Amino acid sequence: MGRQGPTTKEELRQSLGEIIQQAHNNGVDLNDGAYPLQHDDPDIPDFELMLFQLKS
């Protein structure tokens, strides 16, 4: 069975960008949020994803 999902940092960036855009389009409030990504499996590391809206 092959790998699923991103296998490079660029693929991860693209995937996150697509998910964030879809959430924004669906009305999810993403402004300056922290999202803990914790797992019950001790073999999977925990992360925290932080989003900050950039002003253009």
C-alpha positions as CSV (number, residue, x, y, z in Angstrom):
1,M,0.0,0.0,0.0
2,G,1.4,3.4,-1.0
3,R,1.6,6.5,1.0
4,Q,-1.4,8.7,1.4
5,G,-1.4,12.5,1.8
6,P,1.6,14.9,1.5
7,T,5.1,13.4,1.3
8,T,7.0,16.7,1.0
9,K,6.8,20.1,2.8
10,E,5.6,21.7,-0.4
11,E,2.8,19.1,-0.7
12,L,1.9,19.7,2.9
13,R,1.8,23.5,2.3
14,Q,-0.5,23.0,-0.7
15,S,-2.8,20.7,1.2
16,L,-3.0,23.0,4.2
17,G,-3.7,25.9,1.9
18,E,-6.6,24.0,0.2
19,I,-8.1,23.0,3.5
20,I,-7.8,26.5,5.0
21,Q,-9.4,28.0,1.9
22,Q,-12.3,25.5,2.0
23,A,-12.9,26.2,5.7
24,H,-12.8,30.0,5.0
25,N,-15.3,29.5,2.1
26,N,-17.5,27.6,4.5
27,G,-17.6,30.4,7.0
28,V,-15.2,28.9,9.6
29,D,-13.6,31.6,11.7
30,L,-9.9,31.0,11.3
31,N,-8.6,34.4,12.6
32,D,-5.6,33.9,14.9
33,G,-6.5,30.5,16.1
34,A,-4.4,27.8,17.7
35,Y,-5.4,24.2,16.9
36,P,-3.9,21.4,19.1
37,L,-3.4,18.2,17.2
38,Q,-3.1,15.6,19.9
39,H,-3.2,11.8,19.5
40,D,-3.9,9.0,21.9
41,D,-1.3,6.8,20.2
42,P,2.1,7.6,21.9
43,D,3.9,6.7,18.6
44,I,2.3,9.7,16.9
45,P,3.8,13.1,17.9
46,D,1.4,15.9,19.0
47,F,1.5,19.2,17.3
48,E,-0.1,22.6,17.5
49,L,-1.0,24.5,14.4
50,M,-1.3,28.3,14.7
51,L,-3.0,30.5,12.1
52,F,-2.5,34.2,11.8
53,Q,-4.3,36.2,9.1
54,L,-1.9,38.3,7.1
55,K,-2.9,41.8,6.2
56,S,-2.4,42.7,2.6
